[in-house]
Structures are given as structure tokens and as C-alpha cells.
Amino acid sequence: MTQIIRHILLLSCLFFYGYAQETKLREDSLVSLIYIQKITGAEKVKTMIALARLKKEADYVDAKIIAEKAIEEAGNLKQPSLRAEAYNVMAEIEDMHSHLDSAIHYYERAIQLYDPRKDQLNLAKALNLKGIVHESKGQYVKSYQSYIYALRIYDELNDEIGICNEYLNIGLIHQYNEEYKQARTYFNQSLAMARKIGHTEGIAAALNNLGIYYKEQNKLREAYDCFKQVLDIDYKQGNESNIATSLNNLGTINSDMGKEELALELYYKSARIKKKLKDQESLSNTYNNIATSLFKLQRINEAEIYLKDAESIGKQYNLPSILEETYNGLYEVEYSRKNYKQALEYHLKFQQIKDSIQTNENNTAIHDLENQYKLDKANAEIALKNTELENGAVLRISFIIIIVLLVLISLYFLYTVQHTNKLSRALNKRNDDLMKAKENAEQATTAKTQFLSVMSHEIRTPLNAIIGIANLLNEDLKNEAHKENINVLRIASQNLLLLINDLLDLNKLEVGKMEAANAQLNVRKVVDTIKEMFAVSASQKGIELKLEFDYHIPTALMGDETKLNQAITNLVSNAIKFTEKGFVEIRVKLEESKADSSTILFAVTDTGIGIPADKQQTIFESFAQVSTDTNRKYGGTGLGLSISQKLIDVMGGTLQVKSDLLKGSEFSFSLTFLHNQTDYQKPAIEVNTDSSLFEGKSILIADDNAVNIFVLKQFLKKWGITIVEVENGLEAFKMMYKHSFDMVLMDVQMPIKDGIDATIDIRNAGKEWSAVPIIAITASHEDEVRVKIKACGMNDFIIKPFMPSDLLEKLSKYL
């Protein structure tokens, strides 16, 4: 019986797909399917994925069935990466056939399954493809988010081709949103990267996008130069299709510049190549361009000939967009001849084609369903016919039984269709409700994020002044009583800064936007800084703050210094707060050392009030306290432990607690760090922070906030530095022409011209001072701002409010 079924399927395929090419495709597919039945495990899934990719363009239904089976098989094998690849091919199939919502859904499933540590490259590729689909739907915000995420991954992998491609994509999003300065910046970054690595295709793509940008800005000379460089690259590579496209682009620029004869020469060359390649759709487009130039030259009869050729191709190959432009051109030709009746007929055809394009798009989904129904019906009829041919004698004897079965099958099919339609309507309503709820939640989350970002920036600006002036007073005052008051002010300001950081981090963690960075890390420096920061507050409470550090720990590691600092800071702050006598100890110990990594134990121990056993899990919840009495006595938001736990989780560790009531507590976690192979086992290079070395140096400060400038000036003057101050980026750029500076301290957000645009102008000036070190001064913790700072050419940044040591370190590094 199995052999009969296989025979029927083969005959059905051969009957329905009568053309030779389609029959060959079906035969190959059946051979592949028979091969798939003979293998198992991951090899089977990979074979199905490859087959689905081969069939995705020619046979949507078969490709989708194979991809669905691959997803199911990969799920049974419990291999997330393999299943993600199956979801990827399903997304490619849906995208190719313009089912964009489904494509996004499957890309998202793949992204969820990829391990961000092991599958970084595949994850970046899936994010890029998802961004392209969002871009096709006009969802530019979501597309931008996908591209930025992919860019971060490529940046971590140092994948310069990937970085080059994402710069292009991000630039396009800015161009769609009419943010032309940002678009040009990213296109130039992509071009610079492509030229640096000799990526010819990347150079051509960046120049092509810049050409389109300049054309839209009506900067025709610049657009011409870009397209001319692309054409030179195409000639070197010998790709005739690309040559034809570039010739056509250059023709349009010359036409826009009024050089119609030169435009025609380029169009004719492009048309000859396209005709040779039999690229009919592109050829008809060039014919329309030729007609436009001829019409401008008043060569009406010649223009009509090319328009008629374009019309013939458009009708033959059913190209509505071409016919729309062609009929509009023929309308203008006849109108210029004063043949108003004929002109009206062409105008009506033009309008009809224009309206039909939208109608056809709306009817595509309906036609797909109708065609699928006809296909299923035809296959069923063919299968029945072949069964009769194979089993003629049996069929005659069992005719009545078959008729009954067919009737039952039809009734069952009718019931199934009705039931499926009912379920589909209910599911669609449910999906609509879920999508609406999701959109509302996303809007609320975006509003909250924007509010916290704005409030953070607004609070950090005056807080920068408070902390800066407190540090100045602390250094200058000789009265010990006043110094004690200043120390209280410093501690209160630092506590307020910790609260702001906690709120921002909590928001990022809740929306899943926080990821662990992978940069050079010195653990000793982190814990020394924390001990120094809390030394005063511990001393004022009469408790000892101790540090036990294992000197076998390597100095050159790779990790996230900011998150490690924040997690330990919160733990130490809590320990001091809840300890009345005794000590608080920070302990850092090397647990395990391998050739390429080290595992380190961090522990914060105190002799404080302790935590009851039944409260040792709830304390990790946001805004949680052991009791209301504790909250009234010691204060605090209850965010510290919750955020520390989440930060440690992001870095790959687990925060644990041991505590005895009234005896004290110990919070500990272990993290594994890769060795920095470049600097590993090399002696640490100490940054020279002797401020006397800065005497005679000249620094330009660009900031619109007078208090920020005042704080910076006080420190810089003490260190013997000459200062020039301006209020915006435009004045900073002008000042660079007038004076010679050793460094620029540039605020990011300023009126008239911000720090990003000012830096771009300075770097592109081409003068001897265009390479001067530029340090950003910013109150933003957002990753997007840091990406912009790096992309525009700034050397480094300082987060407001800053400590004097932060400023001193940057000066030592770049002066």
C-alpha cells in the first residue's frame, strides 16, 4: 500500500507540473525527500533546511512544509541553535513571498533561540534581516533598533564588513526620516570603513547611497561624483548589470543638470547592455528615461518611439509601475501636439494603472488563497485518477465504497473548513487584542524610558555642580569643622547619584535593554575605587572598612567594569548602612585560573543587624525591605540588592546571601572573565596623574551651562591649564581656527550646533588641528549616545557628575 501511495504522489506531481523545468524540480525534491528519510538527527534537519532554501522561490507551499518539519525535528533534538536556523529559513520563505508579518514573527523566534555568547554572528545576521523587513513595512523605529543591536554585536566581534553594512542601514533609516545630517554621517562612516579594509562592494554601496542622498538634497555635482566613482568600480569588476545601472543613474543626474545630450549618451549605453542581458524591466525604465530627455530637447517623435517600446515591454511582462510612467509620458507627448483627445485617453490609462497598483496589492493575499485552494483540489482529483489507473479491477468492485468515502470526506472537509474558519476568526480577534495590548505596553514603556532619561539628564546637571563645588571646597578649606560639613554634602550627593543610577538601571533591566559589555577590566582598580569612595562614611559611623585582595588575580581581564562597580557599590553601601559597630569587609579571591580565563569570587561581609531566614529571598525584590521598622530607621529605596542581583545575572553570575540575625551578613557571587590576550601578563601601565605636568596646556571648553563651565574651570586652573570657553558647537568650530588647543572638552547637548555635529565638522576640516583630542562631557548613560560619540570621531567621554580623579585620568591619558 505504501508503494501505491508513493506512486500516486509521483504521478500527481508529473501531471500537474507538466512543464519540463517544474517537473525536474519536483523529481529533484522527491529524490531529496527519499534521502531525508534515510538519515536522522541534526544531519536530517540541516538537509531539510538546505532543501527548503533551494525551493523557497519556486515552490512556496513545499518549501514551507519542509521548513515546518525542520523546526519540529530540531525541537525534538533540543538543539536551540539548529531550531533557530530552521526558523530563519521559514522567515526567508515568508519574506520572499511578501508575508512580512510572518517573516518578522519567525525572525523573532530565531533571535530568542540564539545564544548571545555562542551564536553572536548568526544573531547579528538575524537581527539585520529582521530590520530589513521592518524597513520594508515602513516601521523605521523597530528597524533602527534591530540595526543598532546588530551593530553592537559586529562591533564586539570586530567584524568590519558587518559594521560597514550596519552603518549603511542606519544611514538609510535616518534618510527616510529626513534626518539628513545623521544619514550623511553614517554613509561616510561606512565608506571610510570599507576603504580601510578594501571592501569593494561596500565602497560601491556607500557611494551609491551618498549619491542618492546628494541627489535628494539637489547637490547634483556631488551626486555625479559619487555615481561616477561607482561606475569606475563596476567597470573594474566587469559586472555588466551594475555597469548598466550606474550608467542609468549618471544619466538621471545629467538630465537634472540640464545636460540632456550627455544624459542620452549614457542612457543609450545603459540600454544596449540591458538589451544584451535581456533585463526587460530595467530596459523599459531606461527607455522611459530616454524619452524624457528627448521630450525636453523637443524631439517629440523620437520620444514617442521609445515610449511605445517601453509600453510594449510593460504589457508583455505585466509591469504596472513602468506602464504608469510610460502613459504619463505619452500623455505629455500628445498634449504638446495639441492632440487633446489622444492625450485624455493616455491620461485615463495612466490613472487606471496607478489605481490598479494599489488594488493589486490588496488582492494579493486573496489570490494566494484562491490559488492554493485550486492547487489542493487539482491534486486531489489527480490522485483519484491515478488510483483508478493503478487499481482498475479493485476500483470497479469497490466503486460504491469509494463513492461513500468521498461523500464522507467531502462532508468532513466541509465541517473542517467551517470549524477552521470559526477558530480563525476567534484567533484573529485574539491576535488583534494582543497586538493592541502589546502596542500600548510598548508606548507606556517608551514614555517611561524617555521620562527617566530626561529627568536623569536634568538632575545630573545641577548635581554635577554640587559634587564639583563640594570637591573644590574640600580641597581648599583648612577649617576642619567646615571640612566635615563638606564631607556630609559630598556623601549626600553621591547617595543621590547612586539612586539616580539605580532607577535608570532598573528601567533598563525591566525592558531587557541591558547587556554585559566586554572591555578591558582591572578588578583591583574597581575595588580600590569603591573602598576609597566609602572610606569617609564608614569612618563617620565608627566602623572599619577592610579590603582583602588576592594578588594572584591577573590585571588584564575582559569584562564590564561599570556593572561590576555598580553591583559591588550597592552591596557595600547596604553593608555600611545596616552596620552600627564592627566592620565591613570586601573580599576578592581567585577561585580558578585557566589558560584563557579566571573565575573570581567577590564577597561583602558585615557585622550588622543580619536578615531573618524567612526574608532572605524577598530582599532581592524591587523596593523590598526586611520590615517597615527597618525602613523607618535606616531609610533607602530597597532597590540596591534587586539591581545588584540583576546586574550580576547579566554578567553570568548568581548573587547569594548568608546571614545570622544580629550577627551580620555575607553577600557573594562568582564571575568568570576572559584574559585580555593583548595585554595579559604584561605589567600594568600606570597613568601619570601628576597635575603639574599640565602647566602651560591649553583647553577649549564648549558647554552652554555656566555652572558646568565654572566647575571645570576651577579644577583646570588649579592644574595650571589655560582655558577658553564657548557656549555652543558652532562657536567651538570657529574658535579652532583662531587658537591652538591641546584638547577640547565638548558637551554633547548644546543649542545652535550640538557636540556631535561640531566634532564631525572639526574632523572633516582637514586642518592640522582636526586631530586634536576631543572628550565628550555628557549626562546620558544611554548606549545610543555612546555609539554616536564613537561614530562622530570623539576620543573618549566623561559622565556627569564627575569626580576630579575622572577628569585627571582623561587629561593624563590624552595630554
Buried (B, 14 or more C-beta within 10 A) or exposed (E): EEEEEEBBBBBBBBBBBEEEEBBEBBBEBBEBBEEBEEEEEEEBBBBBBBBBBBBBEEBBEBBBBBBBBBBEBBBEBEBBBBBBBBBBBBBBBBBEBEBBEBBBBBBBBBBEBBEEEEBBBBBBBBBBBBBBBBBBEEBBEBBBBBBBBBBBBBBBEEBBBBBBBBBBBBBBBBBBEEBBEBBBBBBBBBBEBBBEEEBEBBBBBBBBBBBBBBBEEEBBEBBBBBBBBBBEBBEEEEBBEBBBBBBBBBBBBBBBBEBBEBBBBBBEBBBBBBBEEEBBEBBBBBBBBBBBBBBBBEBBEBBBBBBBBBBBBBEEEEBEBBBBBBBBBBBBBBBEEEEEEBBEBBBEBBBEBBEBEEEEEEEEEEEBEEEEEEEEEEBBEBBBBBBEEBBEEEBEEEEEEBEEEEEEEEEEEEEEEEEEEEEEEEEEEEEEEEEEEEEEEEEEBEEEBEEBBEEBBEBBBEBBBBBBBBBBBBEEBEEEEEBEBBBBBBBEBBBBBBBBBBBBBBBBBBEEBBBBBEEEBBBBEBBBBBBEBBEBBBEEBEBEBEBEBBEEBBBBBBBBBBBBBBBBBBBBBBBBBBBEEBBBBBBBBBEEEEEEBBBBBBBBBBBBBBBEEEBBEEBBEBEBBBEEEBBEEBEBBBBBBBBBBBBBBBBBBEBBBEBEEEEBBBBBBBBBBBBBEEBBEEEEEEEEEEBEBBEEBEBBBBBBBEBBBBBBBBBBEBBEBBBBBBBBBBBBBEBBEEEEBBBBBBBBBBEEBBBBBBBBBBBEEEEEEEEBBBBBBBBBBBBEBBBBBBBBBBBBBBBBBBBBEEBBBBBBBBB
